[in-house]
Amino acid sequence: MSRKLAVVFLAMLVLVAAMGLKTIVTAHGDGSVIMANGGAPAPPTPYKNGGAPAPPTPYKNGGAPAPPTPY
């Protein structure tokens, strides 16, 4: 049982040390965020007709097909 407690104690000690180091580093920083890849990627170029693609052409008889002929 004491070996398990020693492992748990060491794991907690590492976590507390990591959190303390993080606190010290963030307290002495200037607030800037450093990213590995730089900033955000450039936005894509807009479409030629604006923000949305052109709407489809309407059907010849409107939105619904023609009703069937009665018997």
PDB file of N, CA, C, O and CB in Angstrom:
ATOM      1  N   MET A   1       0.827  -1.194   0.000  1.00  0.00           N
ATOM      2  CA  MET A   1       0.000   0.000   0.000  1.00  0.00           C
ATOM      3  C   MET A   1       0.867   1.252   0.000  1.00  0.00           C
ATOM      4  O   MET A   1       0.489   2.259  -0.599  1.00  0.00           O
ATOM      5  CB  MET A   1      -0.938   0.001   1.207  1.00  0.00           C
ATOM      6  N   SER A   2       1.998   1.211   0.647  1.00  0.00           N
ATOM      7  CA  SER A   2       2.826   2.410   0.723  1.00  0.00           C
ATOM      8  C   SER A   2       3.441   2.748  -0.632  1.00  0.00           C
ATOM      9  O   SER A   2       3.721   3.914  -0.912  1.00  0.00           O
ATOM     10  CB  SER A   2       3.926   2.226   1.766  1.00  0.00           C
ATOM     11  N   ARG A   3       3.657   1.723  -1.486  1.00  0.00           N
ATOM     12  CA  ARG A   3       4.200   2.006  -2.819  1.00  0.00           C
ATOM     13  C   ARG A   3       3.165   2.756  -3.658  1.00  0.00           C
ATOM     14  O   ARG A   3       3.522   3.672  -4.399  1.00  0.00           O
ATOM     15  CB  ARG A   3       4.623   0.693  -3.530  1.00  0.00           C
ATOM     16  N   LYS A   4       1.892   2.378  -3.551  1.00  0.00           N
ATOM     17  CA  LYS A   4       0.835   3.082  -4.279  1.00  0.00           C
ATOM     18  C   LYS A   4       0.709   4.520  -3.788  1.00  0.00           C
ATOM     19  O   LYS A   4       0.535   5.442  -4.586  1.00  0.00           O
ATOM     20  CB  LYS A   4      -0.507   2.348  -4.123  1.00  0.00           C
ATOM     21  N   LEU A   5       0.797   4.706  -2.471  1.00  0.00           N
ATOM     22  CA  LEU A   5       0.714   6.062  -1.932  1.00  0.00           C
ATOM     23  C   LEU A   5       1.898   6.905  -2.367  1.00  0.00           C
ATOM     24  O   LEU A   5       1.745   8.103  -2.608  1.00  0.00           O
ATOM     25  CB  LEU A   5       0.636   6.024  -0.415  1.00  0.00           C
ATOM     26  N   ALA A   6       3.064   6.311  -2.471  1.00  0.00           N
ATOM     27  CA  ALA A   6       4.243   7.048  -2.923  1.00  0.00           C
ATOM     28  C   ALA A   6       4.086   7.486  -4.373  1.00  0.00           C
ATOM     29  O   ALA A   6       4.468   8.601  -4.726  1.00  0.00           O
ATOM     30  CB  ALA A   6       5.504   6.195  -2.765  1.00  0.00           C
ATOM     31  N   VAL A   7       3.529   6.619  -5.216  1.00  0.00           N
ATOM     32  CA  VAL A   7       3.312   6.973  -6.622  1.00  0.00           C
ATOM     33  C   VAL A   7       2.287   8.092  -6.741  1.00  0.00           C
ATOM     34  O   VAL A   7       2.474   9.029  -7.516  1.00  0.00           O
ATOM     35  CB  VAL A   7       2.851   5.744  -7.427  1.00  0.00           C
ATOM     36  N   VAL A   8       1.215   7.996  -5.982  1.00  0.00           N
ATOM     37  CA  VAL A   8       0.190   9.049  -6.006  1.00  0.00           C
ATOM     38  C   VAL A   8       0.775  10.357  -5.496  1.00  0.00           C
ATOM     39  O   VAL A   8       0.501  11.418  -6.057  1.00  0.00           O
ATOM     40  CB  VAL A   8      -1.039   8.642  -5.157  1.00  0.00           C
ATOM     41  N   PHE A   9       1.575  10.294  -4.443  1.00  0.00           N
ATOM     42  CA  PHE A   9       2.188  11.499  -3.898  1.00  0.00           C
ATOM     43  C   PHE A   9       3.129  12.143  -4.910  1.00  0.00           C
ATOM     44  O   PHE A   9       3.132  13.365  -5.059  1.00  0.00           O
ATOM     45  CB  PHE A   9       2.942  11.173  -2.609  1.00  0.00           C
ATOM     46  N   LEU A  10       3.924  11.341  -5.603  1.00  0.00           N
ATOM     47  CA  LEU A  10       4.836  11.893  -6.603  1.00  0.00           C
ATOM     48  C   LEU A  10       4.078  12.505  -7.784  1.00  0.00           C
ATOM     49  O   LEU A  10       4.472  13.550  -8.302  1.00  0.00           O
ATOM     50  CB  LEU A  10       5.787  10.807  -7.102  1.00  0.00           C
ATOM     51  N   ALA A  11       2.997  11.856  -8.205  1.00  0.00           N
ATOM     52  CA  ALA A  11       2.195  12.402  -9.299  1.00  0.00           C
ATOM     53  C   ALA A  11       1.572  13.735  -8.904  1.00  0.00           C
ATOM     54  O   ALA A  11       1.556  14.677  -9.697  1.00  0.00           O
ATOM     55  CB  ALA A  11       1.101  11.409  -9.709  1.00  0.00           C
ATOM     56  N   MET A  12       1.063  13.814  -7.683  1.00  0.00           N
ATOM     57  CA  MET A  12       0.480  15.080  -7.217  1.00  0.00           C
ATOM     58  C   MET A  12       1.540  16.156  -7.074  1.00  0.00           C
ATOM     59  O   MET A  12       1.285  17.327  -7.357  1.00  0.00           O
ATOM     60  CB  MET A  12      -0.238  14.880  -5.882  1.00  0.00           C
ATOM     61  N   LEU A  13       2.727  15.764  -6.635  1.00  0.00           N
ATOM     62  CA  LEU A  13       3.814  16.728  -6.502  1.00  0.00           C
ATOM     63  C   LEU A  13       4.208  17.294  -7.862  1.00  0.00           C
ATOM     64  O   LEU A  13       4.461  18.493  -7.981  1.00  0.00           O
ATOM     65  CB  LEU A  13       5.027  16.078  -5.829  1.00  0.00           C
ATOM     66  N   VAL A  14       4.262  16.453  -8.882  1.00  0.00           N
ATOM     67  CA  VAL A  14       4.583  16.924 -10.233  1.00  0.00           C
ATOM     68  C   VAL A  14       3.499  17.870 -10.741  1.00  0.00           C
ATOM     69  O   VAL A  14       3.809  18.900 -11.339  1.00  0.00           O
ATOM     70  CB  VAL A  14       4.747  15.733 -11.201  1.00  0.00           C
ATOM     71  N   LEU A  15       2.242  17.533 -10.510  1.00  0.00           N
ATOM     72  CA  LEU A  15       1.157  18.405 -10.957  1.00  0.00           C
ATOM     73  C   LEU A  15       1.182  19.752 -10.252  1.00  0.00           C
ATOM     74  O   LEU A  15       0.981  20.788 -10.887  1.00  0.00           O
ATOM     75  CB  LEU A  15      -0.182  17.733 -10.728  1.00  0.00           C
ATOM     76  N   VAL A  16       1.425  19.749  -8.954  1.00  0.00           N
ATOM     77  CA  VAL A  16       1.483  21.010  -8.213  1.00  0.00           C
ATOM     78  C   VAL A  16       2.661  21.850  -8.684  1.00  0.00           C
ATOM     79  O   VAL A  16       2.542  23.069  -8.802  1.00  0.00           O
ATOM     80  CB  VAL A  16       1.589  20.748  -6.701  1.00  0.00           C
ATOM     81  N   ALA A  17       3.795  21.212  -8.955  1.00  0.00           N
ATOM     82  CA  ALA A  17       4.959  21.951  -9.449  1.00  0.00           C
ATOM     83  C   ALA A  17       4.678  22.538 -10.827  1.00  0.00           C
ATOM     84  O   ALA A  17       5.075  23.669 -11.110  1.00  0.00           O
ATOM     85  CB  ALA A  17       6.195  21.038  -9.504  1.00  0.00           C
ATOM     86  N   ALA A  18       4.000  21.784 -11.686  1.00  0.00           N
ATOM     87  CA  ALA A  18       3.675  22.292 -13.021  1.00  0.00           C
ATOM     88  C   ALA A  18       2.716  23.476 -12.943  1.00  0.00           C
ATOM     89  O   ALA A  18       2.881  24.459 -13.664  1.00  0.00           O
ATOM     90  CB  ALA A  18       3.065  21.180 -13.883  1.00  0.00           C
ATOM     91  N   MET A  19       1.713  23.383 -12.069  1.00  0.00           N
ATOM     92  CA  MET A  19       0.779  24.497 -11.929  1.00  0.00           C
ATOM     93  C   MET A  19       1.468  25.728 -11.345  1.00  0.00           C
ATOM     94  O   MET A  19       1.177  26.855 -11.745  1.00  0.00           O
ATOM     95  CB  MET A  19      -0.404  24.090 -11.049  1.00  0.00           C
ATOM     96  N   GLY A  20       2.378  25.512 -10.401  1.00  0.00           N
ATOM     97  CA  GLY A  20       3.113  26.638  -9.844  1.00  0.00           C
ATOM     98  C   GLY A  20       4.012  27.299 -10.875  1.00  0.00           C
ATOM     99  O   GLY A  20       4.108  28.525 -10.928  1.00  0.00           O
ATOM    100  N   LEU A  21       4.672  26.484 -11.696  1.00  0.00           N
ATOM    101  CA  LEU A  21       5.509  27.048 -12.753  1.00  0.00           C
ATOM    102  C   LEU A  21       4.672  27.823 -13.755  1.00  0.00           C
ATOM    103  O   LEU A  21       5.083  28.886 -14.220  1.00  0.00           O
ATOM    104  CB  LEU A  21       6.289  25.944 -13.465  1.00  0.00           C
ATOM    105  N   LYS A  22       3.509  27.302 -14.087  1.00  0.00           N
ATOM    106  CA  LYS A  22       2.616  28.013 -15.004  1.00  0.00           C
ATOM    107  C   LYS A  22       2.190  29.350 -14.409  1.00  0.00           C
ATOM    108  O   LYS A  22       2.143  30.357 -15.116  1.00  0.00           O
ATOM    109  CB  LYS A  22       1.377  27.156 -15.328  1.00  0.00           C
ATOM    110  N   THR A  23       1.884  29.366 -13.136  1.00  0.00           N
ATOM    111  CA  THR A  23       1.471  30.605 -12.477  1.00  0.00           C
ATOM    112  C   THR A  23       2.603  31.625 -12.486  1.00  0.00           C
ATOM    113  O   THR A  23       2.373  32.810 -12.729  1.00  0.00           O
ATOM    114  CB  THR A  23       1.021  30.326 -11.035  1.00  0.00           C
ATOM    115  N   ILE A  24       3.798  31.177 -12.228  1.00  0.00           N
ATOM    116  CA  ILE A  24       4.943  32.097 -12.220  1.00  0.00           C
ATOM    117  C   ILE A  24       5.203  32.657 -13.613  1.00  0.00           C
ATOM    118  O   ILE A  24       5.463  33.849 -13.771  1.00  0.00           O
ATOM    119  CB  ILE A  24       6.203  31.386 -11.695  1.00  0.00           C
ATOM    120  N   VAL A  25       5.132  31.801 -14.614  1.00  0.00           N
ATOM    121  CA  VAL A  25       5.401  32.248 -15.984  1.00  0.00           C
ATOM    122  C   VAL A  25       4.339  33.222 -16.455  1.00  0.00           C
ATOM    123  O   VAL A  25       4.666  34.233 -17.076  1.00  0.00           O
ATOM    124  CB  VAL A  25       5.473  31.053 -16.938  1.00  0.00           C
ATOM    125  N   THR A  26       3.066  32.940 -16.172  1.00  0.00           N
ATOM    126  CA  THR A  26       2.006  33.849 -16.621  1.00  0.00           C
ATOM    127  C   THR A  26       2.013  35.155 -15.837  1.00  0.00           C
ATOM    128  O   THR A  26       1.599  36.185 -16.368  1.00  0.00           O
ATOM    129  CB  THR A  26       0.643  33.176 -16.487  1.00  0.00           C
ATOM    130  N   ALA A  27       2.466  35.140 -14.610  1.00  0.00           N
ATOM    131  CA  ALA A  27       2.510  36.373 -13.822  1.00  0.00           C
ATOM    132  C   ALA A  27       3.597  37.314 -14.316  1.00  0.00           C
ATOM    133  O   ALA A  27       3.448  38.533 -14.226  1.00  0.00           O
ATOM    134  CB  ALA A  27       2.734  36.052 -12.350  1.00  0.00           C
ATOM    135  N   HIS A  28       4.687  36.764 -14.836  1.00  0.00           N
ATOM    136  CA  HIS A  28       5.777  37.608 -15.292  1.00  0.00           C
ATOM    137  C   HIS A  28       5.747  37.871 -16.789  1.00  0.00           C
ATOM    138  O   HIS A  28       6.647  38.530 -17.310  1.00  0.00           O
ATOM    139  CB  HIS A  28       7.079  36.985 -14.926  1.00  0.00           C
ATOM    140  N   GLY A  29       4.737  37.376 -17.493  1.00  0.00           N
ATOM    141  CA  GLY A  29       4.625  37.609 -18.931  1.00  0.00           C
ATOM    142  C   GLY A  29       3.947  38.937 -19.211  1.00  0.00           C
ATOM    143  O   GLY A  29       3.409  39.573 -18.304  1.00  0.00           O
ATOM    144  N   ASP A  30       3.974  39.355 -20.473  1.00  0.00           N
ATOM    145  CA  ASP A  30       3.340  40.616 -20.860  1.00  0.00           C
ATOM    146  C   ASP A  30       1.943  40.410 -21.435  1.00  0.00           C
ATOM    147  O   ASP A  30       1.350  41.357 -21.952  1.00  0.00           O
ATOM    148  CB  ASP A  30       4.204  41.342 -21.873  1.00  0.00           C
ATOM    149  N   GLY A  31       1.408  39.202 -21.358  1.00  0.00           N
ATOM    150  CA  GLY A  31       0.051  38.937 -21.806  1.00  0.00           C
ATOM    151  C   GLY A  31      -0.055  38.541 -23.256  1.00  0.00           C
ATOM    152  O   GLY A  31      -1.157  38.248 -23.719  1.00  0.00           O
ATOM    153  N   SER A  32       1.041  38.517 -23.999  1.00  0.00           N
ATOM    154  CA  SER A  32       0.959  38.135 -25.405  1.00  0.00           C
ATOM    155  C   SER A  32       0.871  36.614 -25.524  1.00  0.00           C
ATOM    156  O   SER A  32       1.421  35.877 -24.705  1.00  0.00           O
ATOM    157  CB  SER A  32       2.181  38.673 -26.192  1.00  0.00           C
ATOM    158  N   VAL A  33       0.177  36.172 -26.544  1.00  0.00           N
ATOM    159  CA  VAL A  33       0.001  34.753 -26.784  1.00  0.00           C
ATOM    160  C   VAL A  33       0.906  34.360 -27.942  1.00  0.00           C
ATOM    161  O   VAL A  33       0.868  34.987 -29.000  1.00  0.00           O
ATOM    162  CB  VAL A  33      -1.490  34.405 -27.083  1.00  0.00           C
ATOM    163  N   ILE A  34       1.705  33.345 -27.753  1.00  0.00           N
ATOM    164  CA  ILE A  34       2.601  32.880 -28.800  1.00  0.00           C
ATOM    165  C   ILE A  34       2.044  31.566 -29.329  1.00  0.00           C
ATOM    166  O   ILE A  34       1.791  30.631 -28.569  1.00  0.00           O
ATOM    167  CB  ILE A  34       4.070  32.710 -28.273  1.00  0.00           C
ATOM    168  N   MET A  35       1.858  31.513 -30.642  1.00  0.00           N
ATOM    169  CA  MET A  35       1.352  30.302 -31.270  1.00  0.00           C
ATOM    170  C   MET A  35       2.451  29.709 -32.142  1.00  0.00           C
ATOM    171  O   MET A  35       3.286  30.430 -32.688  1.00  0.00           O
ATOM    172  CB  MET A  35       0.073  30.595 -32.106  1.00  0.00           C
ATOM    173  N   ALA A  36       2.439  28.392 -32.264  1.00  0.00           N
ATOM    174  CA  ALA A  36       3.479  27.726 -33.036  1.00  0.00           C
ATOM    175  C   ALA A  36       3.381  28.052 -34.516  1.00  0.00           C
ATOM    176  O   ALA A  36       4.406  28.200 -35.182  1.00  0.00           O
ATOM    177  CB  ALA A  36       3.401  26.231 -32.833  1.00  0.00           C
ATOM    178  N   ASN A  37       2.170  28.166 -35.043  1.00  0.00           N
ATOM    179  CA  ASN A  37       1.993  28.391 -36.472  1.00  0.00           C
ATOM    180  C   ASN A  37       1.783  29.858 -36.811  1.00  0.00           C
ATOM    181  O   ASN A  37       1.521  30.179 -37.970  1.00  0.00           O
ATOM    182  CB  ASN A  37       0.829  27.586 -36.977  1.00  0.00           C
ATOM    183  N   GLY A  38       1.884  30.736 -35.868  1.00  0.00           N
ATOM    184  CA  GLY A  38       1.607  32.146 -36.126  1.00  0.00           C
ATOM    185  C   GLY A  38       0.153  32.457 -35.843  1.00  0.00           C
ATOM    186  O   GLY A  38      -0.501  31.777 -35.052  1.00  0.00           O
ATOM    187  N   GLY A  39      -0.334  33.470 -36.484  1.00  0.00           N
ATOM    188  CA  GLY A  39      -1.719  33.885 -36.273  1.00  0.00           C
ATOM    189  C   GLY A  39      -2.692  33.030 -37.051  1.00  0.00           C
ATOM    190  O   GLY A  39      -2.370  31.914 -37.458  1.00  0.00           O
ATOM    191  N   ALA A  40      -3.869  33.553 -37.252  1.00  0.00           N
ATOM    192  CA  ALA A  40      -4.901  32.839 -37.993  1.00  0.00           C
ATOM    193  C   ALA A  40      -4.579  32.873 -39.477  1.00  0.00           C
ATOM    194  O   ALA A  40      -3.917  33.801 -39.941  1.00  0.00           O
ATOM    195  CB  ALA A  40      -6.293  33.448 -37.725  1.00  0.00           C
ATOM    196  N   PRO A  41      -5.034  31.880 -40.229  1.00  0.00           N
ATOM    197  CA  PRO A  41      -4.785  31.894 -41.673  1.00  0.00           C
ATOM    198  C   PRO A  41      -5.562  33.019 -42.351  1.00  0.00           C
ATOM    199  O   PRO A  41      -6.549  33.519 -41.811  1.00  0.00           O
ATOM    200  CB  PRO A  41      -5.163  30.541 -42.297  1.00  0.00           C
ATOM    201  N   ALA A  42      -5.114  33.401 -43.514  1.00  0.00           N
ATOM    202  CA  ALA A  42      -5.781  34.470 -44.249  1.00  0.00           C
ATOM    203  C   ALA A  42      -7.171  34.011 -44.658  1.00  0.00           C
ATOM    204  O   ALA A  42      -7.354  32.846 -45.011  1.00  0.00           O
ATOM    205  CB  ALA A  42      -4.958  34.890 -45.490  1.00  0.00           C
ATOM    206  N   PRO A  43      -8.158  34.906 -44.618  1.00  0.00           N
ATOM    207  CA  PRO A  43      -9.509  34.500 -45.005  1.00  0.00           C
ATOM    208  C   PRO A  43      -9.564  34.221 -46.507  1.00  0.00           C
ATOM    209  O   PRO A  43      -8.774  34.780 -47.269  1.00  0.00           O
ATOM    210  CB  PRO A  43     -10.540  35.592 -44.619  1.00  0.00           C
ATOM    211  N   PRO A  44     -10.488  33.364 -46.938  1.00  0.00           N
ATOM    212  CA  PRO A  44     -10.581  33.068 -48.370  1.00  0.00           C
ATOM    213  C   PRO A  44     -11.098  34.272 -49.145  1.00  0.00           C
ATOM    214  O   PRO A  44     -11.759  35.148 -48.587  1.00  0.00           O
ATOM    215  CB  PRO A  44     -11.493  31.859 -48.609  1.00  0.00           C
ATOM    216  N   THR A  45     -10.794  34.305 -50.413  1.00  0.00           N
ATOM    217  CA  THR A  45     -11.266  35.413 -51.247  1.00  0.00           C
ATOM    218  C   THR A  45     -12.771  35.269 -51.451  1.00  0.00           C
ATOM    219  O   THR A  45     -13.265  34.148 -51.579  1.00  0.00           O
ATOM    220  CB  THR A  45     -10.518  35.444 -52.622  1.00  0.00           C
ATOM    221  N   PRO A  46     -13.502  36.366 -51.482  1.00  0.00           N
ATOM    222  CA  PRO A  46     -14.958  36.275 -51.651  1.00  0.00           C
ATOM    223  C   PRO A  46     -15.319  35.822 -53.069  1.00  0.00           C
ATOM    224  O   PRO A  46     -14.519  35.930 -53.998  1.00  0.00           O
ATOM    225  CB  PRO A  46     -15.622  37.635 -51.345  1.00  0.00           C
ATOM    226  N   TYR A  47     -16.526  35.322 -53.202  1.00  0.00           N
ATOM    227  CA  TYR A  47     -17.017  34.917 -54.511  1.00  0.00           C
ATOM    228  C   TYR A  47     -17.203  36.144 -55.397  1.00  0.00           C
ATOM    229  O   TYR A  47     -17.262  37.268 -54.897  1.00  0.00           O
ATOM    230  CB  TYR A  47     -18.340  34.134 -54.381  1.00  0.00           C
ATOM    231  N   LYS A  48     -17.296  35.937 -56.699  1.00  0.00           N
ATOM    232  CA  LYS A  48     -17.441  37.056 -57.625  1.00  0.00           C
ATOM    233  C   LYS A  48     -18.795  37.751 -57.476  1.00  0.00           C
ATOM    234  O   LYS A  48     -18.898  38.955 -57.713  1.00  0.00           O
ATOM    235  CB  LYS A  48     -17.263  36.573 -59.058  1.00  0.00           C
ATOM    236  N   ASN A  49     -19.837  37.005 -57.085  1.00  0.00           N
ATOM    237  CA  ASN A  49     -21.158  37.612 -56.984  1.00  0.00           C
ATOM    238  C   ASN A  49     -21.508  37.997 -55.552  1.00  0.00           C
ATOM    239  O   ASN A  49     -22.680  38.231 -55.258  1.00  0.00           O
ATOM    240  CB  ASN A  49     -22.203  36.668 -57.528  1.00  0.00           C
ATOM    241  N   GLY A  50     -20.546  38.070 -54.668  1.00  0.00           N
ATOM    242  CA  GLY A  50     -20.805  38.475 -53.301  1.00  0.00           C
ATOM    243  C   GLY A  50     -20.566  37.338 -52.335  1.00  0.00           C
ATOM    244  O   GLY A  50     -19.744  36.460 -52.596  1.00  0.00           O
ATOM    245  N   GLY A  51     -21.274  37.345 -51.229  1.00  0.00           N
ATOM    246  CA  GLY A  51     -21.034  36.366 -50.193  1.00  0.00           C
ATOM    247  C   GLY A  51     -21.654  35.008 -50.454  1.00  0.00           C
ATOM    248  O   GLY A  51     -21.176  34.011 -49.913  1.00  0.00           O
ATOM    249  N   ALA A  52     -22.696  34.933 -51.259  1.00  0.00           N
ATOM    250  CA  ALA A  52     -23.383  33.669 -51.482  1.00  0.00           C
ATOM    251  C   ALA A  52     -23.363  33.335 -52.975  1.00  0.00           C
ATOM    252  O   ALA A  52     -23.269  34.235 -53.810  1.00  0.00           O
ATOM    253  CB  ALA A  52     -24.841  33.732 -50.951  1.00  0.00           C
ATOM    254  N   PRO A  53     -23.450  32.067 -53.306  1.00  0.00           N
ATOM    255  CA  PRO A  53     -23.509  31.719 -54.732  1.00  0.00           C
ATOM    256  C   PRO A  53     -24.822  32.167 -55.350  1.00  0.00           C
ATOM    257  O   PRO A  53     -25.786  32.446 -54.637  1.00  0.00           O
ATOM    258  CB  PRO A  53     -23.330  30.209 -54.927  1.00  0.00           C
ATOM    259  N   ALA A  54     -24.861  32.236 -56.662  1.00  0.00           N
ATOM    260  CA  ALA A  54     -26.065  32.689 -57.355  1.00  0.00           C
ATOM    261  C   ALA A  54     -27.208  31.705 -57.127  1.00  0.00           C
ATOM    262  O   ALA A  54     -26.976  30.497 -57.100  1.00  0.00           O
ATOM    263  CB  ALA A  54     -25.793  32.857 -58.865  1.00  0.00           C
ATOM    264  N   PRO A  55     -28.435  32.195 -56.964  1.00  0.00           N
ATOM    265  CA  PRO A  55     -29.562  31.278 -56.744  1.00  0.00           C
ATOM    266  C   PRO A  55     -29.872  30.507 -58.026  1.00  0.00           C
ATOM    267  O   PRO A  55     -29.576  30.989 -59.120  1.00  0.00           O
ATOM    268  CB  PRO A  55     -30.819  32.055 -56.266  1.00  0.00           C
ATOM    269  N   PRO A  56     -30.467  29.309 -57.905  1.00  0.00           N
ATOM    270  CA  PRO A  56     -30.800  28.542 -59.112  1.00  0.00           C
ATOM    271  C   PRO A  56     -31.955  29.190 -59.872  1.00  0.00           C
ATOM    272  O   PRO A  56     -32.734  29.951 -59.299  1.00  0.00           O
ATOM    273  CB  PRO A  56     -31.160  27.093 -58.744  1.00  0.00           C
ATOM    274  N   THR A  57     -32.059  28.891 -61.132  1.00  0.00           N
ATOM    275  CA  THR A  57     -33.166  29.437 -61.924  1.00  0.00           C
ATOM    276  C   THR A  57     -34.461  28.741 -61.521  1.00  0.00           C
ATOM    277  O   THR A  57     -34.450  27.540 -61.251  1.00  0.00           O
ATOM    278  CB  THR A  57     -32.903  29.265 -63.453  1.00  0.00           C
ATOM    279  N   PRO A  58     -35.572  29.465 -61.474  1.00  0.00           N
ATOM    280  CA  PRO A  58     -36.837  28.839 -61.045  1.00  0.00           C
ATOM    281  C   PRO A  58     -37.362  27.879 -62.119  1.00  0.00           C
ATOM    282  O   PRO A  58     -36.997  27.971 -63.291  1.00  0.00           O
ATOM    283  CB  PRO A  58     -37.903  29.923 -60.737  1.00  0.00           C
ATOM    284  N   TYR A  59     -38.228  26.956 -61.685  1.00  0.00           N
ATOM    285  CA  TYR A  59     -38.858  26.038 -62.629  1.00  0.00           C
ATOM    286  C   TYR A  59     -39.821  26.799 -63.533  1.00  0.00           C
ATOM    287  O   TYR A  59     -40.251  27.905 -63.204  1.00  0.00           O
ATOM    288  CB  TYR A  59     -39.598  24.906 -61.882  1.00  0.00           C
ATOM    289  N   LYS A  60     -40.156  26.201 -64.672  1.00  0.00           N
ATOM    290  CA  LYS A  60     -41.038  26.891 -65.617  1.00  0.00           C
ATOM    291  C   LYS A  60     -42.452  27.033 -65.068  1.00  0.00           C
ATOM    292  O   LYS A  60     -43.117  28.031 -65.343  1.00  0.00           O
ATOM    293  CB  LYS A  60     -41.074  26.146 -66.947  1.00  0.00           C
ATOM    294  N   ASN A  61     -42.926  26.059 -64.299  1.00  0.00           N
ATOM    295  CA  ASN A  61     -44.284  26.131 -63.792  1.00  0.00           C
ATOM    296  C   ASN A  61     -44.343  26.533 -62.319  1.00  0.00           C
ATOM    297  O   ASN A  61     -45.392  26.362 -61.698  1.00  0.00           O
ATOM    298  CB  ASN A  61     -44.966  24.805 -63.985  1.00  0.00           C
ATOM    299  N   GLY A  62     -43.298  27.045 -61.748  1.00  0.00           N
ATOM    300  CA  GLY A  62     -43.293  27.494 -60.371  1.00  0.00           C
ATOM    301  C   GLY A  62     -42.545  26.536 -59.482  1.00  0.00           C
ATOM    302  O   GLY A  62     -41.674  25.799 -59.944  1.00  0.00           O
ATOM    303  N   GLY A  63     -42.880  26.541 -58.205  1.00  0.00           N
ATOM    304  CA  GLY A  63     -42.139  25.737 -57.253  1.00  0.00           C
ATOM    305  C   GLY A  63     -42.528  24.285 -57.228  1.00  0.00           C
ATOM    306  O   GLY A  63     -41.729  23.460 -56.783  1.00  0.00           O
ATOM    307  N   ALA A  64     -43.717  23.922 -57.681  1.00  0.00           N
ATOM    308  CA  ALA A  64     -44.187  22.542 -57.621  1.00  0.00           C
ATOM    309  C   ALA A  64     -44.489  22.045 -59.036  1.00  0.00           C
ATOM    310  O   ALA A  64     -44.760  22.846 -59.931  1.00  0.00           O
ATOM    311  CB  ALA A  64     -45.447  22.426 -56.715  1.00  0.00           C
ATOM    312  N   PRO A  65     -44.442  20.736 -59.237  1.00  0.00           N
ATOM    313  CA  PRO A  65     -44.785  20.224 -60.572  1.00  0.00           C
ATOM    314  C   PRO A  65     -46.280  20.415 -60.862  1.00  0.00           C
ATOM    315  O   PRO A  65     -47.070  20.659 -59.950  1.00  0.00           O
ATOM    316  CB  PRO A  65     -44.408  18.725 -60.687  1.00  0.00           C
ATOM    317  N   ALA A  66     -46.645  20.305 -62.105  1.00  0.00           N
ATOM    318  CA  ALA A  66     -48.035  20.502 -62.492  1.00  0.00           C
ATOM    319  C   ALA A  66     -48.907  19.400 -61.892  1.00  0.00           C
ATOM    320  O   ALA A  66     -48.469  18.251 -61.827  1.00  0.00           O
ATOM    321  CB  ALA A  66     -48.173  20.528 -64.029  1.00  0.00           C
ATOM    322  N   PRO A  67     -50.137  19.717 -61.449  1.00  0.00           N
ATOM    323  CA  PRO A  67     -50.999  18.683 -60.863  1.00  0.00           C
ATOM    324  C   PRO A  67     -51.461  17.707 -61.953  1.00  0.00           C
ATOM    325  O   PRO A  67     -51.556  18.078 -63.123  1.00  0.00           O
ATOM    326  CB  PRO A  67     -52.229  19.329 -60.151  1.00  0.00           C
ATOM    327  N   PRO A  68     -51.748  16.455 -61.560  1.00  0.00           N
ATOM    328  CA  PRO A  68     -52.224  15.492 -62.570  1.00  0.00           C
ATOM    329  C   PRO A  68     -53.620  15.846 -63.051  1.00  0.00           C
ATOM    330  O   PRO A  68     -54.386  16.499 -62.342  1.00  0.00           O
ATOM    331  CB  PRO A  68     -52.218  14.066 -62.002  1.00  0.00           C
ATOM    332  N   THR A  69     -53.938  15.416 -64.243  1.00  0.00           N
ATOM    333  CA  THR A  69     -55.276  15.686 -64.801  1.00  0.00           C
ATOM    334  C   THR A  69     -56.296  14.773 -64.125  1.00  0.00           C
ATOM    335  O   THR A  69     -55.979  13.618 -63.839  1.00  0.00           O
ATOM    336  CB  THR A  69     -55.294  15.475 -66.357  1.00  0.00           C
ATOM    337  N   PRO A  70     -57.525  15.264 -63.859  1.00  0.00           N
ATOM    338  CA  PRO A  70     -58.530  14.402 -63.206  1.00  0.00           C
ATOM    339  C   PRO A  70     -59.022  13.324 -64.171  1.00  0.00           C
ATOM    340  O   PRO A  70     -58.878  13.458 -65.386  1.00  0.00           O
ATOM    341  CB  PRO A  70     -59.731  15.248 -62.697  1.00  0.00           C
ATOM    342  N   TYR A  71     -59.591  12.278 -63.634  1.00  0.00           N
ATOM    343  CA  TYR A  71     -60.116  11.166 -64.453  1.00  0.00           C
ATOM    344  C   TYR A  71     -61.309  11.603 -65.223  1.00  0.00           C
ATOM    345  O   TYR A  71     -61.888  10.810 -65.966  1.00  0.00           O
ATOM    346  CB  TYR A  71     -60.475   9.965 -63.595  1.00  0.00           C
TER     347      TYR A  71
END
